[in-house]
Amino acid sequence: MVEGDESVNSVEELLEKYPPKSLGRIEQEEKEKLRKLKEKSKPLSELVFTEYFKVNDVLGENFSVIHDSGIVGNYSSGYETGYISKLTLSVTPSTDIPVRKLSFQGNADVKAGDFISVKIPRYKIKEIEDKRIMMDIPEKLYFDRDWKGKESAIEIKIFESDGGRFLRTDRAVDYHKFMRD
């Protein structure tokens, strides 16, 4: 008798009463789940949205980039290799979204009072590992998500303070990761 199941008297009866799924069936179910997940995912370029804002405040920061090639003796062999510029904008959206802060990796000639059009990537990532193949890099699938209070902009189009004439466009360093020309 099998412990915990009084109606089964042997392993054979247990297997007959509760047949295991075949590996092929499990693999097919996993493939179907992955296919459905991939159908719902989108390319990054389809997850970039344009929104309009009035700029309330601008903070521009520059950071030095240090390349550290290791420690030699008691000294670090690190050295400056350049600078990274970042803008943080306090904004008021023209639509009913919760975004109040924008970060921008790069420089833009934006100032308080400007009206801007901004491209914002809005996505979440799901990484899929293929257990049949020993891969170090999982496949990435991208899905839409809700707006956050702080978002990252990849493009800023600046208009005159009265919302009139278009002045210029600035793109972040990672713009081409998201957009195809």
C-alpha positions in Angstrom: 0.0 0.0 0.0 1.3 3.5 -0.9 1.5 5.8 2.1 -1.0 8.6 2.1 -3.3 7.0 -0.5 -5.3 4.0 0.7 -6.9 3.4 -2.7 -3.6 2.5 -4.3 -1.8 -0.7 -3.5 1.3 -0.6 -5.7 3.6 1.7 -7.7 2.0 0.4 -10.9 -1.5 1.3 -9.6 -0.2 4.7 -8.5 1.2 5.4 -12.0 -2.0 4.1 -13.6 -4.2 6.3 -11.4 -1.9 9.4 -11.6 0.0 9.1 -14.9 2.9 11.5 -15.2 2.9 14.0 -18.0 5.3 13.0 -20.8 8.3 15.2 -21.3 7.2 15.9 -24.8 3.8 17.2 -23.6 5.5 19.4 -20.9 7.9 20.7 -23.5 4.9 21.5 -25.9 3.1 23.3 -23.1 6.2 25.4 -22.3 6.7 26.2 -26.0 3.0 27.3 -26.2 3.4 29.6 -23.2 6.5 31.1 -24.7 4.8 31.6 -28.0 1.9 33.4 -26.4 4.3 35.5 -24.3 6.2 36.5 -27.4 3.0 37.4 -29.2 2.1 39.9 -26.4 5.6 41.4 -26.3 6.5 44.4 -28.5 9.7 45.8 -30.0 11.1 48.7 -28.0 10.3 51.2 -30.7 6.6 50.5 -30.2 6.9 51.3 -26.5 8.1 54.9 -26.9 5.4 57.4 -26.2 5.2 61.2 -26.9 3.9 63.5 -24.1 3.8 67.3 -23.7 5.0 69.2 -20.6 5.7 72.6 -19.2 9.1 72.8 -17.6 9.1 74.1 -14.0 12.7 73.6 -13.0 16.0 72.3 -14.6 18.9 70.7 -12.9 21.9 70.0 -15.1 24.7 67.8 -13.7 28.0 66.5 -15.1 29.8 63.4 -13.8 33.3 62.4 -14.6 33.8 58.8 -15.9 36.7 57.0 -14.3 38.2 54.0 -16.0 39.8 51.7 -13.5 42.2 49.2 -15.0 43.1 47.8 -11.6 45.4 48.5 -8.7 49.2 48.5 -9.2 51.1 48.3 -6.0 49.5 50.8 -3.6 48.2 53.0 -6.4 45.0 52.8 -8.4 45.6 53.0 -12.1 42.2 54.7 -12.7 42.0 57.8 -14.9 39.4 60.1 -16.1 38.1 59.2 -19.5 35.4 61.8 -20.0 32.2 63.2 -18.7 28.5 62.3 -18.6 25.8 65.0 -18.6 22.4 64.5 -17.1 19.4 66.7 -16.8 16.6 66.4 -14.3 13.4 68.3 -15.2 10.5 69.1 -12.9 7.5 69.2 -15.2 3.8 69.6 -15.4 2.2 67.3 -17.9 -0.5 68.5 -20.4 -2.5 65.3 -19.9 -3.6 63.3 -16.9 -0.4 61.2 -16.3 1.5 61.0 -13.0 4.9 62.0 -14.5 6.4 65.0 -12.6 10.1 64.4 -13.1 12.1 63.6 -16.3 15.7 62.5 -16.5 17.6 63.0 -19.7 21.1 61.5 -20.4 22.7 64.3 -22.3 22.5 68.1 -22.8 19.5 70.1 -23.8 19.0 73.8 -24.0 15.8 73.6 -22.0 14.9 76.1 -19.3 12.1 76.8 -16.8 9.0 78.0 -18.6 9.6 76.1 -21.8 7.0 73.9 -23.4 8.4 70.5 -24.5 7.4 67.4 -26.4 9.2 64.4 -25.0 9.7 60.8 -26.2 9.6 58.4 -23.2 10.3 54.7 -23.4 7.7 53.0 -21.2 8.4 49.3 -20.8 9.1 46.4 -18.5 11.5 43.5 -19.4 10.9 39.8 -19.0 14.0 37.7 -19.5 13.4 34.2 -20.9 16.1 31.5 -20.4 16.1 28.6 -22.8 16.8 25.6 -20.5 17.6 23.4 -23.5 20.6 25.5 -24.5 23.3 26.6 -22.1 23.1 30.4 -22.8 24.6 33.1 -20.7 22.4 35.8 -22.2 18.6 35.3 -21.8 16.2 36.5 -24.4 14.5 39.8 -23.5 10.9 40.4 -24.1 9.4 43.9 -23.7 5.9 44.8 -22.4 4.0 48.1 -21.8 3.6 49.3 -18.2 1.9 52.1 -16.3 3.4 55.6 -16.0 5.7 56.3 -13.1 6.3 59.6 -11.3 9.8 59.8 -12.7 10.5 58.8 -16.3 13.5 58.9 -18.6 13.3 60.9 -21.8 15.2 60.0 -25.0 14.2 63.0 -27.0 13.2 66.6 -26.1 11.7 69.0 -28.6 11.7 72.5 -27.2 9.1 75.2 -28.1 9.0 78.9 -27.2 7.7 79.6 -23.7 4.3 80.6 -25.0 3.9 77.2 -26.7 4.5 78.7 -30.1 7.4 78.2 -32.5 9.5 75.0 -32.5 13.1 75.8 -31.5 15.2 72.6 -31.4 15.4 68.8 -30.8 17.9 67.2 -28.4 18.4 63.4 -28.2 19.8 61.3 -25.3 22.8 59.2 -25.7 20.7 56.0 -25.8 18.1 57.3 -28.3 19.1 54.8 -31.0 18.6 51.9 -28.6 14.8 52.6 -28.7 14.2 54.3 -32.1 14.8 53.3 -35.7 15.4 56.1 -38.1 
